[in-house]
Amino acid sequence: MTGDVHVAIDQGGHATRASAWSATGTLEGAALVTIATQRNALGHVEHDPEELVGSVETALAELARIVEPQRWAAAGLAVQRSSLVCWNAGDGRALSPVISWQDTRGAAWLRGLSRRAEDVQRLTGLTLSPHYGASKLRWCLDHLPDVRSAAAQSRLAAGPLAAFLLHRLLEERPFLADASTAARTLLWSPFERDWSAELLELFGIPREVLPQSTGTSQAFGTLAFAGQRVPVVVCNGDQSVVPYAAGPLDFDAAYVNLGTGAFVLRPTTEALHAPPLLTSLIRADGEHADFVLEGSVNGAGAALAWLEHHQGAAADRLLALLGNADLTDEGAPFFLNGVSGLASPFWVPDFETRFVGDGSDLQQCRAVLESVAFLIKANLDEMDRHRPAAARLVASGGLAENRLLCRMLATLSESPVDRGSNLEATSRGLACQVAGMLPGFTAPPVERIEPEPDQRLLARYLKWLALMREAAGPG
């Protein structure tokens, strides 16, 4: 009926958001429920599974007070991709914490498989990393008695967080893993489009504990809520839906999402082997699949948090001062940014983060911001080896609000940057998929930031790149 809305459920690392969107892409209401993150001295990063389930239910209840549930035509779920959980296949009870994508407890164990890194990359399109799910699941099997007991009794279910939420939230209690989050386990191959027998053997994971692999768009089940039965028709990874926030996928664009981490996505028509970049599947149904080359920058917003913690600087105030600053400050220090582990294209998990040179608090903040632009530029350069240079960049996420960062990206890439007015791209991109990629689901207005002629910024990038390569060591 006219007036129907599409509901997007975005379960992220800091909060769960539920939002309702009209068929023309208008946001009609939204609710947000924050969640806690537990960290310990061993570097473990976890969430409470019951709290996450409850956060979705609470967010939906709050949304129902804003937009009548009778208007909810369909819903979709977007979830942090590499987080993993184990549960009882019979009653849905969680048997492990949600081990966050940020958690690297499997790093030492994975070093024993380093000789197989090329095989893992060949099969998955990913690097051998503890951020992904395989070593997390192996840790659960090795260290949690409840998980071992359930496995011995054929009662264990395990997999991406998205699969657990589908099982707990939907009437049918499905046991399904969408391709986008399954791909972040190191157990699923985008080239085979299924769980890989070779990888399961390598990591010692029984196939029967894993969900059935599916696409990202299909009938997943029914959300029973407030007397209504709402079909869930999309389940996908949070970063995977971001490009669709700007409208139909543009194969001539590069999508840059600037949040706690930054992700650079370059659409391709097929899965490509392109190390040191990642290969990611971002949408799949029964007819076709969309792939991207992906670059990862762990230290984006996280690097500004590092600045506050280690330097005592007020990052928000400094960012505001830099919003309209000159494009280049040749007197600023360089920031060698390995916050949360140095990701693509260098891949050095224990990289020493530090400044090279001295500067004021404002100059240090500029150097951190500049390092994010430089890391994105390094990933774009790698992408240009496999695809024609992007005709434009599409920027989203909280850090895209900083105009100086967008100007740096435009100048370094020699491409205009289109910055959306709606910077919460995950919910909008998900809603676009729930709506069936309707032509009427219009993209938000954008501000176009053109490149500026400034050789000084390029010179600083080349100097920074030399410093990073020297610090990263061989390879």
C-alpha positions as CSV (number, residue, x, y, z in Angstrom):
1,M,0.0,0.0,0.0
2,T,1.1,3.6,-0.4
3,G,3.0,4.8,2.6
4,D,4.8,1.6,3.2
5,V,8.3,1.9,4.6
6,H,11.5,-0.2,4.5
7,V,13.1,-0.9,7.8
8,A,16.9,-1.0,8.1
9,I,18.5,-2.6,11.2
10,D,22.2,-1.7,11.5
11,Q,23.9,-3.6,14.3
12,G,27.3,-2.0,14.7
13,G,30.2,-2.1,17.2
14,H,28.9,0.8,19.2
15,A,25.2,0.8,18.8
16,T,22.2,-0.7,17.1
17,R,20.1,1.6,14.8
18,A,16.7,0.9,13.5
19,S,15.3,3.3,10.8
20,A,12.4,3.5,8.5
21,W,12.7,4.8,4.9
22,S,10.0,5.6,2.3
23,A,10.1,4.2,-1.2
24,T,11.8,7.5,-2.4
25,G,14.6,7.2,0.2
26,T,13.2,9.7,2.7
27,L,14.1,8.9,6.3
28,E,10.8,8.8,8.3
29,G,12.1,7.8,11.7
30,A,15.1,6.3,13.5
31,A,16.0,4.9,16.9
32,L,19.4,4.1,18.4
33,V,20.4,1.9,21.3
34,T,24.1,1.9,22.5
35,I,25.9,-1.3,23.3
36,A,28.8,-2.0,25.6
37,T,32.2,-3.3,24.6
38,Q,34.3,-5.4,27.0
39,R,38.1,-5.2,26.7
40,N,40.7,-6.8,29.0
41,A,44.4,-6.7,29.6
42,L,44.9,-9.6,27.1
43,G,43.5,-7.5,24.3
44,H,40.3,-9.4,24.0
45,V,37.4,-7.3,22.6
46,E,33.9,-8.8,23.2
47,H,30.2,-8.0,23.3
48,D,27.4,-9.7,25.3
49,P,25.3,-11.7,22.8
50,E,22.1,-11.2,24.8
51,E,22.7,-7.5,25.0
52,L,23.0,-7.4,21.2
53,V,19.8,-9.3,20.7
54,G,18.1,-7.0,23.2
55,S,19.4,-3.9,21.6
56,V,17.8,-4.9,18.3
57,E,14.4,-5.6,20.0
58,T,14.6,-2.3,21.9
59,A,15.5,-0.3,18.8
60,L,12.6,-1.8,16.9
61,A,10.2,-1.0,19.8
62,E,11.4,2.6,19.8
63,L,11.0,2.9,16.1
64,A,7.5,1.5,16.4
65,R,6.6,4.5,18.5
66,I,7.7,6.8,15.7
67,V,6.6,4.9,12.6
68,E,3.5,2.6,12.8
69,P,4.5,-1.1,12.4
70,Q,1.5,-1.6,10.1
71,R,3.5,0.4,7.5
72,W,6.6,-1.8,7.7
73,A,6.7,-3.6,4.3
74,A,10.0,-5.4,4.7
75,A,13.2,-5.3,6.8
76,G,16.9,-5.9,6.4
77,L,19.8,-6.5,8.7
78,A,23.4,-5.2,8.4
79,V,26.0,-6.4,10.9
80,Q,29.7,-5.9,11.6
81,R,31.2,-8.4,9.3
82,S,34.0,-10.3,11.1
83,S,32.5,-10.7,14.6
84,L,31.8,-14.3,15.6
85,V,29.7,-16.2,18.1
86,C,28.9,-19.8,19.1
87,W,25.4,-20.9,20.3
88,N,23.3,-23.9,21.1
89,A,21.6,-25.1,17.9
90,G,18.5,-26.3,19.8
91,D,17.5,-23.4,22.1
92,G,19.6,-20.5,20.6
93,R,21.5,-19.9,23.9
94,A,24.8,-18.3,23.3
95,L,27.8,-20.4,24.3
96,S,30.5,-17.8,23.8
97,P,30.7,-14.0,23.9
98,V,30.5,-12.2,20.6
99,I,34.2,-11.9,19.7
100,S,34.6,-8.6,18.0
101,W,36.1,-8.1,14.6
102,Q,38.7,-5.9,16.5
103,D,39.8,-8.9,18.6
104,T,43.2,-10.4,17.6
105,R,43.5,-13.2,20.2
106,G,44.2,-15.7,17.5
107,A,47.3,-13.9,16.2
108,A,49.9,-16.2,17.9
109,W,48.0,-19.4,16.8
110,L,47.8,-18.1,13.2
111,R,51.5,-17.6,13.0
112,G,51.8,-21.4,13.0
113,L,49.9,-21.3,9.6
114,S,52.0,-18.5,8.1
115,R,53.4,-21.0,5.5
116,R,49.8,-21.3,4.2
117,A,49.1,-17.6,3.9
118,E,49.3,-17.6,0.1
119,D,46.8,-20.5,-0.1
120,V,44.4,-18.7,2.2
121,Q,44.7,-15.6,0.0
122,R,44.1,-17.6,-3.2
123,L,41.0,-19.2,-1.7
124,T,39.4,-16.3,0.1
125,G,40.8,-13.1,-1.5
126,L,41.8,-12.0,2.1
127,T,45.0,-11.9,4.0
128,L,45.7,-14.4,6.8
129,S,44.5,-12.3,9.8
130,P,43.2,-12.7,13.3
131,H,40.6,-10.0,12.6
132,Y,38.6,-12.7,10.7
133,G,36.5,-15.4,12.1
134,A,38.4,-18.7,11.6
135,S,41.0,-18.2,14.4
136,K,38.2,-16.8,16.7
137,L,36.2,-20.0,16.2
138,R,39.2,-22.2,16.7
139,W,39.9,-20.4,20.0
140,C,36.3,-21.1,21.1
141,L,36.7,-24.8,20.3
142,D,40.0,-24.9,22.1
143,H,39.2,-22.9,25.2
144,L,35.5,-22.9,26.0
145,P,34.1,-26.1,27.7
146,D,30.5,-25.3,26.7
147,V,31.5,-25.0,23.1
148,R,33.5,-28.2,23.1
149,S,30.7,-30.1,24.9
150,A,28.1,-28.8,22.4
151,A,30.3,-29.9,19.5
152,A,30.7,-33.3,21.0
153,Q,26.9,-33.7,21.3
154,S,26.2,-32.3,17.8
155,R,24.5,-29.3,19.3
156,L,27.0,-26.6,18.3
157,A,26.1,-23.7,15.9
158,A,28.8,-21.2,15.1
159,G,29.4,-18.5,12.6
160,P,29.1,-14.8,11.8
161,L,27.2,-12.6,14.3
162,A,24.6,-12.0,11.6
163,A,23.7,-15.7,11.5
164,F,23.2,-15.7,15.3
165,L,20.9,-12.6,15.1
166,L,18.8,-14.2,12.3
167,H,18.4,-17.3,14.4
168,R,17.4,-15.5,17.5
169,L,15.2,-12.8,16.0
170,L,13.2,-14.6,13.3
171,E,10.2,-16.8,13.8
172,E,11.6,-19.6,11.6
173,R,14.9,-19.8,13.6
174,P,16.9,-20.1,10.4
175,F,20.5,-21.3,10.3
176,L,21.8,-19.2,7.5
177,A,24.9,-17.1,6.8
178,D,24.8,-14.4,4.2
179,A,27.7,-14.4,1.7
180,S,29.1,-11.0,2.9
181,T,29.7,-12.0,6.5
182,A,30.5,-15.7,5.7
183,A,33.3,-14.3,3.5
184,R,34.9,-12.7,6.6
185,T,35.5,-16.0,8.4
186,L,38.4,-17.2,6.2
187,L,36.3,-20.3,5.7
188,W,34.2,-19.2,2.7
189,S,35.5,-18.6,-0.8
190,P,34.1,-15.9,-3.1
191,F,35.4,-17.9,-6.0
192,E,33.5,-21.0,-5.0
193,R,30.6,-19.0,-3.4
194,D,30.5,-21.5,-0.5
195,W,32.4,-22.9,2.5
196,S,35.7,-24.2,1.3
197,A,36.6,-27.8,2.2
198,E,40.3,-27.0,2.0
199,L,39.9,-24.1,4.5
200,L,37.8,-26.1,6.9
201,E,40.4,-28.7,7.0
202,L,43.2,-26.2,7.4
203,F,41.6,-24.5,10.5
204,G,40.1,-27.7,11.9
205,I,36.5,-26.5,11.7
206,P,33.7,-29.1,11.4
207,R,31.4,-28.2,8.5
208,E,28.3,-29.3,10.4
209,V,28.6,-26.4,12.9
210,L,28.4,-23.8,10.2
211,P,25.2,-22.3,8.8
212,Q,24.0,-22.9,5.2
213,S,25.6,-20.3,3.0
214,T,23.2,-18.0,1.1
215,G,23.1,-14.8,-0.9
216,T,22.5,-11.4,0.7
217,S,19.1,-10.8,-0.8
218,Q,16.4,-13.5,-0.3
219,A,13.6,-14.5,2.1
220,F,15.5,-15.0,5.4
221,G,12.4,-15.3,7.6
222,T,9.8,-13.4,9.5
223,L,10.2,-10.7,12.2
224,A,7.1,-11.0,14.4
225,F,6.7,-7.6,16.1
226,A,3.9,-5.6,17.6
227,G,1.3,-7.9,16.1
228,Q,2.8,-7.6,12.7
229,R,4.8,-10.2,10.6
230,V,7.5,-8.4,8.7
231,P,9.6,-10.3,6.1
232,V,13.4,-10.0,6.4
233,V,14.7,-9.9,2.8
234,V,18.3,-8.7,3.2
235,C,21.1,-9.7,5.4
236,N,24.5,-8.2,4.7
237,G,27.7,-6.8,6.2
238,D,27.7,-3.2,7.4
239,Q,30.5,-2.0,5.0
240,S,29.0,-3.9,2.1
241,V,25.8,-1.9,1.9
242,V,27.5,1.5,2.1
243,P,28.0,2.0,-1.7
244,Y,24.3,1.7,-2.3
245,A,23.6,4.7,-0.1
246,A,24.6,6.9,-3.0
247,G,22.3,5.1,-5.5
248,P,22.9,2.4,-8.0
249,L,26.5,1.0,-7.9
250,D,28.8,3.1,-10.0
251,F,31.6,1.0,-11.5
252,D,33.6,4.1,-12.3
253,A,33.7,5.3,-8.7
254,A,35.6,4.5,-5.5
255,Y,33.6,4.5,-2.3
256,V,35.3,5.7,0.8
257,N,33.6,5.2,4.2
258,L,35.4,7.2,6.9
259,G,34.4,6.0,10.4
260,T,36.4,4.4,13.2
261,G,38.2,2.7,10.4
262,A,38.2,3.7,6.8
263,F,37.2,1.4,3.9
264,V,37.9,2.0,0.2
265,L,35.7,0.0,-2.1
266,R,36.2,-0.2,-5.9
267,P,33.4,-2.1,-7.7
268,T,34.3,-5.0,-10.0
269,T,32.1,-7.3,-12.1
270,E,33.9,-10.4,-10.8
271,A,36.0,-11.6,-7.9
272,L,39.6,-10.6,-8.6
273,H,42.9,-11.9,-7.0
274,A,44.6,-8.6,-6.2
275,P,46.9,-8.8,-3.1
276,P,47.7,-6.8,-1.1
277,L,44.1,-5.6,-1.5
278,L,41.1,-7.7,-0.4
279,T,38.4,-9.2,-2.5
280,S,34.9,-8.7,-1.1
281,L,31.4,-9.8,-2.2
282,I,29.0,-7.0,-1.3
283,R,25.7,-8.2,-2.7
284,A,24.4,-11.5,-4.1
285,D,21.1,-12.9,-5.1
286,G,20.1,-15.9,-7.3
287,E,20.9,-14.0,-10.5
288,H,24.2,-12.1,-10.0
289,A,26.8,-10.8,-7.5
290,D,28.6,-7.5,-7.0
291,F,32.2,-7.6,-5.9
292,V,34.7,-5.0,-4.9
293,L,38.4,-4.6,-4.4
294,E,38.7,-3.4,-0.8
295,G,41.4,-1.4,1.0
296,S,41.3,-1.2,4.8
297,V,42.6,1.6,7.0
298,N,42.2,0.6,10.7
299,G,43.3,4.0,12.1
300,A,40.8,6.6,10.9
301,G,38.6,7.8,13.8
302,A,40.5,5.3,15.9
303,A,43.7,7.3,15.2
304,L,42.1,10.5,16.5
305,A,41.1,8.6,19.6
306,W,44.8,7.5,19.9
307,L,45.8,11.2,19.6
308,E,43.6,12.1,22.5
309,H,44.8,9.2,24.7
310,H,48.5,9.5,24.0
311,Q,48.9,13.3,23.5
312,G,46.1,14.6,25.6
313,A,44.7,16.6,22.6
314,A,41.1,17.5,22.2
315,A,40.6,16.0,18.8
316,D,37.0,17.4,18.1
317,R,38.1,21.0,18.8
318,L,41.2,20.6,16.7
319,L,39.3,19.0,13.8
320,A,36.9,22.0,13.9
321,L,39.8,24.4,13.6
322,L,41.2,22.5,10.7
323,G,37.9,22.3,8.7
324,N,38.8,25.4,6.6
325,A,42.5,25.3,7.0
326,D,45.1,25.5,4.2
327,L,45.5,22.3,2.3
328,T,49.1,21.8,3.2
329,D,51.4,22.7,6.2
330,E,54.9,21.8,5.2
331,G,56.0,22.4,8.8
332,A,53.7,19.7,10.3
333,P,55.2,16.4,11.5
334,F,54.4,13.1,9.7
335,F,52.2,10.5,11.4
336,L,53.1,6.9,10.8
337,N,49.7,5.4,11.4
338,G,49.5,1.8,12.6
339,V,46.6,2.4,15.0
340,S,44.7,-0.9,15.5
341,G,47.2,-2.6,13.3
342,L,48.6,-1.4,9.9
343,A,46.3,-2.9,7.3
344,S,46.4,-2.6,3.5
345,P,48.5,-2.2,1.5
346,F,51.3,-2.8,4.1
347,W,49.8,-5.5,6.5
348,V,52.0,-5.1,9.6
349,P,49.9,-6.0,12.6
350,D,52.5,-4.9,15.2
351,F,53.5,-1.7,13.5
352,E,54.8,1.1,15.9
353,T,52.6,4.1,15.6
354,R,54.5,7.4,16.0
355,F,55.2,10.9,14.9
356,V,58.2,11.8,12.9
357,G,59.1,15.5,13.6
358,D,57.7,18.0,16.1
359,G,54.6,20.2,15.9
360,S,51.9,21.9,17.9
361,D,48.7,20.1,18.9
362,L,47.0,21.5,15.8
363,Q,49.8,20.3,13.5
364,Q,49.8,16.8,15.1
365,C,46.0,16.6,14.5
366,R,46.6,17.7,10.9
367,A,49.3,15.0,10.6
368,V,46.9,12.3,11.8
369,L,44.1,13.5,9.4
370,E,46.7,13.6,6.6
371,S,47.8,10.0,7.4
372,V,44.3,8.8,6.8
373,A,44.2,10.5,3.4
374,F,47.7,9.1,2.6
375,L,46.7,5.5,3.5
376,I,43.6,5.9,1.3
377,K,45.8,7.2,-1.5
378,A,48.1,4.2,-1.1
379,N,45.1,1.9,-1.5
380,L,43.8,3.8,-4.5
381,D,47.2,3.5,-6.1
382,E,47.1,-0.3,-5.7
383,M,43.5,-0.4,-7.1
384,D,44.7,1.5,-10.2
385,R,46.9,-1.5,-11.0
386,H,43.7,-3.6,-11.6
387,R,41.1,-1.1,-12.7
388,P,41.1,2.3,-14.5
389,A,41.5,5.2,-12.1
390,A,38.3,6.1,-10.4
391,A,36.4,9.0,-12.0
392,R,35.2,10.2,-8.6
393,L,35.3,9.3,-4.9
394,V,32.1,9.0,-2.9
395,A,32.7,9.8,0.7
396,S,30.6,8.9,3.7
397,G,30.9,8.3,7.4
398,G,31.5,10.7,10.3
399,L,35.0,11.8,9.3
400,A,33.6,12.9,5.9
401,E,32.2,15.9,7.7
402,N,35.8,17.3,7.8
403,R,36.2,19.3,4.7
404,L,40.0,19.4,4.9
405,L,40.2,15.6,4.7
406,C,37.9,15.5,1.7
407,R,40.0,18.2,0.0
408,M,43.1,16.2,0.6
409,L,41.4,13.1,-0.9
410,A,40.3,15.0,-4.0
411,T,43.8,16.5,-4.6
412,L,45.7,13.3,-4.0
413,S,43.4,11.2,-6.2
414,E,43.0,13.9,-8.8
415,S,39.3,13.1,-8.7
416,P,36.3,15.0,-7.4
417,V,34.9,13.9,-4.0
418,D,31.1,13.7,-3.8
419,R,30.2,14.0,-0.1
420,G,26.7,13.0,0.8
421,S,24.4,15.1,3.1
422,N,23.4,11.9,4.9
423,L,26.6,10.6,6.4
424,E,25.0,7.6,8.1
425,A,25.5,5.5,4.9
426,T,25.0,2.0,6.3
427,S,21.3,2.4,7.1
428,R,20.5,4.1,3.9
429,G,22.4,1.6,1.7
430,L,20.7,-1.3,3.5
431,A,17.3,0.3,3.0
432,C,18.0,0.7,-0.7
433,Q,18.6,-3.0,-0.9
434,V,15.5,-3.8,1.1
435,A,13.5,-1.7,-1.3
436,G,14.8,-3.9,-4.2
437,M,17.1,-1.2,-5.6
438,L,14.0,0.8,-6.6
439,P,14.8,3.6,-9.2
440,G,12.8,6.0,-7.0
441,F,15.1,5.4,-4.1
442,T,17.0,8.6,-4.9
443,A,20.5,9.4,-3.7
444,P,20.9,12.2,-1.2
445,P,22.1,15.6,-2.3
446,V,25.9,15.8,-2.6
447,E,28.6,18.5,-2.3
448,R,31.3,18.1,-4.9
449,I,34.8,18.9,-3.8
450,E,37.1,19.4,-6.7
451,P,40.9,18.7,-6.7
452,E,43.2,21.7,-6.1
453,P,46.6,22.2,-7.7
454,D,49.0,21.6,-4.9
455,Q,52.3,19.8,-5.5
456,R,53.3,20.3,-1.8
457,L,50.7,17.8,-0.6
458,L,51.9,15.2,-3.2
459,A,55.5,15.8,-2.1
460,R,54.5,15.2,1.5
461,Y,52.7,12.0,0.5
462,L,55.8,10.7,-1.2
463,K,57.9,11.5,1.8
464,W,55.4,9.9,4.1
465,L,55.3,6.8,1.9
466,A,59.0,6.4,2.0
467,L,59.0,6.7,5.8
468,M,56.2,4.1,6.0
469,R,57.9,1.6,3.8
470,E,61.1,1.9,5.7
471,A,59.3,1.4,9.0
472,A,57.2,-1.5,7.7
473,G,60.4,-3.4,6.8
474,P,60.8,-6.0,4.0
475,G,57.7,-7.0,2.0
